[in-house]
């Protein structure tokens, strides 16, 4: 593959005219959501980098996976590769599972560490994805947990996608459903790492159903044709992508349920508000 992380992939998108940069100041709401909804309707479905968001210090990129052209480039194929050819290439690489990851100590995601006065509003631009959402949501994060009954089994570590609602400076809500690989059976804190700004192949695999004892990281390595770089989390002995932009570390508060939602789902309707677990953030890298 010609890229190792999101930053390098964005350079490829820009070179292939699949990335638009918006340099003018925009409002977090309703501008960002409107931009995100409009990008897929363009002929080439480009990603959009919003560089100057009023009230925030950092940029946001939208629609990274939002077109078949971007999908082809994610696979290292020419951007005009047909959907049929992309399917057969994906199938061929899928059969190469597992490609074992490698661990690195000097990971880019460890350049900055915050353990005091946690405030996610200082770290990233937050906005409602849909007009009537119950709050700000992280809709494309990769969430890592381990099986508490078999904590040393790498294959039983889960890297999944869940909808995550920002509820406070260091408090998040999460929606784990019964068929997901995340569960609460003990009255113990469950360590969790929420990884944002990832290699696009990792986000693809985090939203793909696989067997419980199969590794999303090893499938991602098969799709890329090279090992995924991982590093250890600061807490909880979790394996996280070494090149994520931001990792929020903490724990799921045991046996606690608070209202989460509503949230506008991708088919076009809003889910209701439900009692869901919450996550306390203790470290940001």
C-alpha positions in Angstrom: 0.0 0.0 0.0 1.1 3.6 -0.7 -0.2 4.9 2.6 0.3 4.1 6.3 -2.3 6.2 8.0 -5.1 8.7 7.4 -2.8 11.6 6.7 -1.0 9.8 3.9 -4.3 8.5 2.5 -5.6 12.1 2.3 -2.6 13.1 0.3 -3.5 10.3 -2.2 -7.1 11.5 -2.3 -5.9 15.1 -3.0 -3.5 14.0 -5.7 -6.3 12.1 -7.4 -8.7 15.0 -7.1 -10.8 13.2 -4.5 -10.3 15.7 -1.7 -11.8 19.2 -1.4 -10.3 21.7 1.1 -12.6 24.3 2.6 -10.4 27.1 4.0 -13.1 29.7 4.8 -14.4 29.8 8.4 -17.5 27.7 8.8 -20.0 27.3 11.7 -19.9 23.9 13.5 -23.7 23.8 13.0 -25.3 23.5 10.6 -22.4 23.8 8.2 -20.4 20.7 8.9 -23.3 18.3 8.7 -24.6 20.0 5.5 -21.1 19.6 3.9 -20.9 16.0 4.9 -24.4 15.3 3.4 -23.6 17.1 0.2 -20.3 15.5 -0.7 -21.6 12.1 -1.7 -24.0 13.8 -4.1 -21.1 15.2 -6.2 -20.1 13.1 -9.2 -16.9 11.9 -7.8 -18.0 11.8 -4.1 -14.8 13.4 -2.7 -13.7 13.6 0.9 -13.9 17.1 2.3 -11.3 18.7 4.7 -12.9 21.6 6.7 -9.9 23.5 8.0 -11.3 26.5 9.9 -14.2 25.8 12.3 -15.5 28.6 14.4 -14.7 28.0 18.1 -12.4 25.1 17.5 -8.6 24.7 16.9 -8.6 21.6 14.8 -9.9 20.5 11.4 -12.3 17.7 10.5 -12.4 15.5 7.4 -15.7 14.1 6.1 -16.8 11.5 3.5 -13.4 9.6 3.5 -15.2 6.4 2.5 -18.1 8.1 0.7 -17.6 7.0 -2.9 -16.5 4.0 -4.9 -13.6 6.0 -6.2 -12.3 6.6 -2.6 -13.0 2.9 -1.9 -10.8 1.9 -4.9 -7.9 4.2 -3.7 -8.3 2.8 -0.2 -7.5 -0.7 -1.7 -4.6 0.7 -3.6 -6.4 0.4 -7.0 -6.9 3.0 -9.7 -9.8 5.3 -8.7 -12.0 4.3 -11.7 -11.8 0.5 -10.9 -15.3 -0.9 -11.3 -17.4 -2.0 -8.3 -17.3 -5.6 -9.7 -13.5 -5.6 -9.9 -13.2 -4.1 -6.4 -15.4 -6.9 -5.1 -13.3 -9.6 -6.6 -10.1 -8.0 -5.4 -11.5 -7.7 -1.9 -12.6 -11.3 -2.0 -9.0 -12.4 -3.0 -7.4 -10.4 -0.2 -9.9 -11.6 2.3 -8.7 -15.1 1.8 -5.2 -14.1 2.9 -6.4 -13.6 6.5 -4.6 -13.5 8.9 -1.8 -11.0 8.4 -0.3 -10.5 11.9 0.2 -7.0 13.1 3.5 -5.5 14.4 3.9 -3.6 17.6 5.9 -0.3 17.8 7.0 1.6 20.9 7.6 5.0 19.4 4.1 5.5 18.0 3.0 8.8 16.5 -0.3 8.6 18.5 1.8 9.0 21.7 3.3 12.4 20.8 1.0 14.1 23.2 -0.4 12.7 26.5 -3.1 14.3 28.5 -4.0 12.8 31.9 -5.3 15.9 33.8 -8.1 18.4 33.2 -9.5 16.1 30.4 -11.7 18.1 28.0 -12.6 16.5 24.7 -13.9 19.9 23.5 -10.4 21.2 23.5 -9.1 18.3 21.4 -11.5 17.9 18.5 -14.4 19.8 16.7 -17.7 18.5 17.9 -21.0 18.9 16.1 -24.4 17.2 15.7 -24.4 14.9 12.7 -28.2 15.3 12.3 -30.4 18.3 13.3 -32.3 16.5 16.0 -29.6 14.3 17.5 -29.5 14.3 21.3 -26.0 15.7 21.3 -22.6 15.6 19.7 -21.7 12.2 18.3 -18.5 10.4 17.3 -19.8 8.4 14.4 -16.6 6.9 12.9 -14.5 5.9 15.9 -12.8 2.5 16.3 -13.5 1.3 19.8 -11.2 -1.3 21.4 -12.1 -3.7 24.3 -10.8 -7.0 25.6 -12.7 -10.1 26.7 -12.5 -9.9 30.5 -12.7 -13.7 30.8 -9.8 -14.2 28.4 -7.8 -10.9 28.5 -4.6 -12.4 27.0 -6.3 -13.7 23.9 -5.5 -11.2 21.1 -8.1 -12.7 18.7 -10.8 -12.0 21.3 -9.9 -8.4 21.5 -12.6 -6.4 19.7 -12.1 -3.4 17.5 -15.6 -2.3 16.6 -17.7 0.7 15.6 -20.4 2.0 18.0 -22.2 5.3 18.1 -20.7 7.4 20.9 -22.4 10.5 22.3 -20.3 13.2 24.0 -22.0 14.0 27.3 -19.4 16.1 29.0 -15.7 17.1 29.2 -14.7 13.6 30.1 -17.9 11.6 29.8 -19.3 9.7 26.8 -22.3 7.5 26.1 -22.1 4.3 24.1 -24.6 2.1 22.4 -23.6 -1.6 22.6 -26.3 -3.9 21.3 -26.8 -7.5 22.3 -25.3 -8.8 19.1 -22.1 -6.7 19.4 -18.8 -8.0 20.8 -18.9 -5.8 23.9 -20.6 -7.0 27.0 -21.0 -6.2 30.7 -21.2 -9.3 33.0 -19.2 -8.2 36.0 -19.4 -5.3 38.4 -16.0 -4.1 37.2 -14.7 -1.3 35.1 -14.2 -2.4 31.5 -11.1 -0.6 29.9 -11.9 0.9 26.5 -9.9 2.9 23.9 -11.7 5.1 21.3 -9.5 5.7 18.3 -10.3 8.6 16.0 -8.7 9.5 12.7 -7.6 6.0 11.5 -6.3 4.3 8.5 -9.5 3.9 6.4 -9.0 0.1 6.1 -9.3 -0.1 9.9 -12.6 1.8 10.0 -13.8 -0.5 7.2 -13.0 -3.6 9.3 -14.3 -2.1 12.5 -17.8 -2.0 10.9 -17.5 -5.4 9.4 -19.1 -8.5 11.1 -16.6 -11.3 11.7 -16.4 -14.2 14.1 -15.9 -13.5 17.7 -12.4 -15.0 17.9 -11.2 -13.3 14.7 -9.1 -10.1 14.7 -10.2 -7.0 12.8 -6.5 -5.9 12.8 -5.4 -9.2 11.1 -8.2 -8.8 8.5 -7.1 -5.2 7.9 -3.6 -6.4 7.3 -4.8 -8.9 4.8 -6.7 -6.2 2.9 -3.7 -3.9 2.9 -1.2 -6.7 2.1 1.0 -5.6 5.0 0.9 -5.7 8.8 -1.0 -3.1 10.7 1.1 -1.1 13.2 -0.2 -1.3 16.7 1.0 0.0 20.1 -0.2 -0.5 23.7 -2.7 1.8 25.3 -1.7 3.8 28.3 -4.2 1.9 30.4 -6.0 -1.5 30.2 -3.4 -3.4 28.1 -5.3 -2.7 24.9 -3.8 -2.8 21.4 -4.5 0.4 19.5 -3.5 1.7 16.0 -0.1 3.3 16.3 -1.0 6.0 13.8 -4.5 7.1 14.9 -4.8 10.9 15.3 -6.6 10.8 18.7 -7.2 8.0 21.3 -9.6 8.6 24.2 -8.8 6.0 26.9 -11.0 5.2 29.9 -13.5 2.7 31.1 -17.1 1.7 30.8 -18.8 2.5 34.2 -20.1 -0.8 35.5 -23.9 -1.3 36.0 -24.7 2.3 35.2 -27.2 3.4 32.6 -28.1 6.9 31.5 -30.2 8.3 28.6 -28.4 8.2 25.2 -29.9 9.5 22.0 -31.9 10.1 19.9 -29.6 9.8 16.8 -30.3 10.0 13.1 -29.5 6.6 11.6 -28.2 6.2 8.0 -31.4 4.8 6.5 -33.0 8.2 7.3 -34.9 7.9 10.5 -34.2 8.7 14.2 -33.7 6.1 16.8 -35.3 6.7 20.2 -33.5 7.7 23.5 -32.6 4.7 25.6 -30.7 3.9 28.8 -27.1 3.0 27.8 -23.7 2.6 29.4 -21.3 5.5 29.9 -17.6 5.9 29.5 -15.3 7.9 31.8 -12.3 9.3 29.9 -9.0 9.2 31.9 -6.3 9.7 29.3 -6.0 11.2 25.8 -3.1 10.6 23.5 
